[in-house]
Amino acid sequence: MNKLILSLSVAFLSLLLVSCSGQEGTAENIGKEIDQSIDSGKKAVNEVIEKVSEKIEEIESAFEGPAEQAGKEVDEAVENAAEEVEEASDTLEEKIEEAGDTLEEKVDSADSSK
């Protein structure tokens, strides 16, 4: 039994030393080439994505100008209209109060003249 364990240990250690010898095999070289081609492919794809993104931003900014300006003008018109409605409401409220005061004065003067 000891001879079997010893011979298996020697075989395992020799396989371990051979596999860790530092020499690159064909599979390792192919693996490195595959890794390099994948990395270069990723770089190419990233460059294309970046260029497409830049073009999209250029197109968006070209259309954003007039639309943005129109939106600002609409916002400004709505604000102006709201201010005018508020002013008209205040003026109407004042006129109603004045009319009520005048009506009360007329009623009071009509009551006192009786």
C-alpha positions in Angstrom: 0.0 0.0 0.0 2.8 2.4 0.9 4.5 1.6 -2.5 1.3 2.4 -4.3 0.9 5.8 -2.5 4.5 6.6 -3.1 4.3 5.8 -6.8 1.1 7.8 -7.2 2.6 10.7 -5.4 5.7 10.6 -7.6 3.5 10.4 -10.7 1.4 13.3 -9.5 4.4 15.5 -8.6 6.0 14.8 -12.0 2.8 15.8 -13.8 2.6 18.9 -11.7 6.2 19.8 -12.4 5.7 19.3 -16.2 2.6 21.3 -16.3 4.2 24.2 -14.3 7.4 24.2 -16.3 6.7 27.7 -17.7 6.7 26.6 -21.3 3.7 27.8 -23.2 1.9 25.2 -25.2 -0.1 25.4 -28.4 -3.4 25.7 -26.5 -2.0 28.5 -24.4 -0.8 30.4 -27.4 -4.1 30.0 -29.2 -5.9 31.2 -26.0 -3.7 34.3 -25.9 -4.4 35.0 -29.6 -8.2 34.6 -28.9 -7.9 37.0 -26.0 -6.1 39.6 -28.1 -8.6 39.3 -30.9 -11.5 39.7 -28.4 -9.9 42.7 -26.9 -9.3 44.4 -30.3 -12.9 43.5 -31.2 -14.2 45.2 -28.1 -12.1 48.3 -28.8 -13.4 48.5 -32.3 -17.0 48.1 -31.1 -16.5 50.7 -28.4 -15.1 53.1 -30.9 -18.1 52.6 -33.2 -20.5 53.0 -30.3 -18.8 56.2 -29.3 -18.9 57.7 -32.9 -22.6 56.7 -33.2 -23.3 58.4 -29.8 -21.6 61.6 -30.9 -23.6 61.6 -34.1 -26.9 61.1 -32.2 -26.0 64.0 -29.9 -25.3 66.2 -32.9 -28.6 65.3 -34.5 -30.5 65.9 -31.2 -28.8 69.3 -30.6 -29.7 70.3 -34.2 -33.4 69.6 -33.5 -33.3 70.8 -29.9 -32.7 74.5 -30.8 -35.9 75.4 -32.5 -38.0 73.1 -30.3 -36.4 74.4 -27.2 -37.0 78.0 -28.3 -40.7 77.3 -29.1 -41.1 75.7 -25.7 -39.7 78.7 -24.0 -42.0 81.0 -25.9 -45.0 78.9 -25.0 -44.0 78.9 -21.3 -43.5 82.7 -21.4 -46.9 83.2 -23.1 -48.6 81.0 -20.5 -46.9 83.0 -17.7 -48.0 86.3 -19.2 -51.6 85.1 -19.7 -51.7 83.9 -16.1 -50.4 87.3 -14.9 -53.0 89.1 -17.0 -55.8 86.9 -15.7 -54.7 87.5 -12.1 -54.6 91.3 -12.7 -58.1 91.2 -14.3 -59.4 89.2 -11.3 -57.9 91.7 -8.9 -59.5 94.6 -10.8 -62.8 92.8 -11.0 -62.7 92.2 -7.3 -62.0 95.9 -6.6 -64.9 97.0 -8.9 -67.3 94.6 -7.2 -66.3 96.0 -3.8 -66.7 99.5 -5.0 -70.1 98.7 -6.5 -71.1 97.1 -3.2 -69.9 100.1 -1.2 -71.8 102.5 -3.5 -74.9 100.3 -3.3 -74.7 100.4 0.5 -74.3 104.1 0.6 -77.4 104.6 -1.7 -79.4 102.2 0.5 -78.3 104.1 3.7 -79.1 107.5 2.1 -82.5 106.3 0.9 -83.3 104.9 4.4 -82.2 108.1 6.1 -84.2 110.4 3.8 -87.4 108.6 4.7 
